[in-house]
Amino acid sequence: MSESSMDLEAQLIERVIEQRNKLLEDADNEVEKIAESAVEEVARINVNSEAEILSLIGSDLNAARDRIIGNAQLEGRKTLLLARQALLTGVFDEVLERLRGISRRDDANFDKGEVLIALIKEAAAAIGGEEFIISGNEADLEYLGKNLGNISMALEQSIGESKVSLDSEPLDIGGGVVVRNSDGTKTYYNTFEGRLASVKARLESEVAEKLGVL
């Protein structure tokens, strides 16, 4: 092989090596770019993930805080409701005892006859008809038995001519009356306990609604 041929071959080999090195360098640069891009993307994902996680944690914490505050407020309202219900119960127990005093004629400030006649008139008007049977506790039945004339007169002025009779068996109630028609198809409970229970239930419902518990 001549010297010139050897030089040409050497040049070709050198050129091939240069091209290979250039390709390797380009490949390394591309790999580096890809790696950098991947690192940046991972970092971005991490940052976003952290932000999202923090946002979720913040939302959960806010929800938990709101839930705790809401529960505390609800418990506070419930406690207040229970206190007011206890107060109402005490008041109504006292009122019921006073009404029982009226039935026993212990309270000079109230006329037992007027109270009973008013309850009978209300019951008779609600039932309708002309014949009524009245029930009550033992003390009230005794009083009514002595004043049937006054009762009949009061009913006549209120709803027209009526026939009134008393039940033979007393009821175990604090006071008031239970009135039914002659065939027993209609009954009106106008006892002290019943009237108080109705008023108490209404007041408790109103208190609960105002406190936002219902």
KACORKA-V933631 format. One record per residue. N is the residue number from 1. SS is DSSP state (alpha for helix, beta for strand, coil for the rest). PSI is psi as a letter, one per 30 degrees, with the letter a starting at -180 (999 if undefined). BURIAL is b if it has 24 or more other C-alpha atoms within 12 Angstrom, else e. Layout:
BEGIN
N,SS,PSI,BURIAL
N,SS,PSI,BURIAL
END
This chain:
BEGIN
1,coil,k,e
2,coil,l,e
3,alpha,e,e
4,alpha,e,e
5,alpha,e,e
6,alpha,e,e
7,alpha,e,e
8,alpha,e,e
9,alpha,e,e
10,alpha,e,e
11,alpha,e,e
12,alpha,e,e
13,alpha,e,e
14,alpha,e,e
15,alpha,e,e
16,alpha,e,e
17,alpha,e,e
18,alpha,e,e
19,alpha,e,e
20,alpha,e,e
21,alpha,e,e
22,alpha,e,e
23,alpha,e,e
24,alpha,e,e
25,alpha,e,e
26,alpha,e,e
27,alpha,e,e
28,alpha,e,e
29,alpha,e,e
30,alpha,e,e
31,alpha,e,e
32,alpha,e,e
33,alpha,e,e
34,alpha,e,e
35,alpha,e,e
36,alpha,e,e
37,alpha,e,e
38,alpha,e,e
39,alpha,e,e
40,alpha,e,e
41,alpha,e,e
42,alpha,e,e
43,alpha,e,e
44,alpha,e,e
45,alpha,e,e
46,alpha,e,e
47,alpha,e,e
48,alpha,e,e
49,alpha,e,e
50,alpha,e,e
51,alpha,e,e
52,alpha,e,e
53,alpha,e,e
54,alpha,e,e
55,alpha,e,e
56,alpha,e,e
57,alpha,e,e
58,alpha,e,e
59,alpha,e,e
60,alpha,e,e
61,alpha,e,e
62,alpha,e,e
63,alpha,e,e
64,alpha,e,e
65,alpha,e,e
66,alpha,e,e
67,alpha,e,e
68,alpha,e,e
69,alpha,e,e
70,alpha,e,e
71,alpha,e,e
72,alpha,e,e
73,alpha,e,e
74,alpha,e,e
75,alpha,e,e
76,alpha,e,e
77,alpha,e,e
78,alpha,e,e
79,alpha,e,e
80,alpha,e,e
81,alpha,e,b
82,alpha,e,e
83,alpha,e,e
84,alpha,e,e
85,alpha,e,b
86,alpha,e,e
87,alpha,e,e
88,alpha,e,b
89,alpha,e,e
90,alpha,e,e
91,alpha,e,e
92,alpha,e,b
93,alpha,e,e
94,alpha,e,e
95,alpha,e,e
96,alpha,e,b
97,alpha,e,e
98,alpha,e,b
99,alpha,e,b
100,alpha,e,b
101,alpha,e,b
102,alpha,e,b
103,alpha,e,b
104,alpha,f,b
105,coil,h,e
106,coil,f,e
107,coil,j,e
108,coil,f,e
109,coil,f,e
110,coil,k,e
111,coil,j,e
112,alpha,e,b
113,alpha,e,b
114,alpha,e,e
115,alpha,e,b
116,alpha,e,b
117,alpha,e,b
118,alpha,e,e
119,alpha,e,b
120,alpha,e,b
121,alpha,e,b
122,alpha,e,b
123,alpha,e,b
124,alpha,e,b
125,alpha,e,b
126,alpha,e,e
127,alpha,e,b
128,coil,l,b
129,coil,a,b
130,coil,f,b
131,beta,k,b
132,beta,k,b
133,beta,k,b
134,beta,k,b
135,beta,l,b
136,coil,a,b
137,coil,l,b
138,alpha,e,b
139,alpha,e,b
140,alpha,e,b
141,alpha,e,b
142,alpha,e,e
143,alpha,e,b
144,alpha,e,b
145,alpha,e,b
146,alpha,f,e
147,coil,h,e
148,alpha,e,b
149,alpha,e,e
150,alpha,e,e
151,alpha,e,b
152,alpha,e,b
153,alpha,e,e
154,alpha,e,b
155,alpha,e,b
156,alpha,e,e
157,alpha,f,e
158,alpha,e,e
159,alpha,g,b
160,coil,l,e
161,coil,k,e
162,coil,l,b
163,beta,k,b
164,beta,k,b
165,beta,l,b
166,beta,k,b
167,coil,k,b
168,coil,f,e
169,coil,k,e
170,coil,l,e
171,coil,l,e
172,coil,i,e
173,coil,l,b
174,coil,f,b
175,coil,l,b
176,beta,a,b
177,beta,l,b
178,beta,k,b
179,beta,k,b
180,beta,l,b
181,beta,l,b
182,coil,e,e
183,coil,g,e
184,coil,g,e
185,coil,f,e
186,coil,k,e
187,beta,k,b
188,beta,j,b
189,beta,j,b
190,beta,h,b
191,beta,l,b
192,alpha,e,b
193,alpha,e,b
194,alpha,e,e
195,alpha,e,b
196,alpha,e,b
197,alpha,e,e
198,alpha,e,e
199,alpha,e,e
200,alpha,e,b
201,alpha,e,e
202,alpha,e,e
203,alpha,e,e
204,alpha,e,b
205,alpha,e,e
206,alpha,e,e
207,alpha,e,b
208,alpha,e,e
209,alpha,e,e
210,alpha,e,e
211,coil,f,e
212,coil,g,e
213,coil,e,e
214,coil,999,e
END
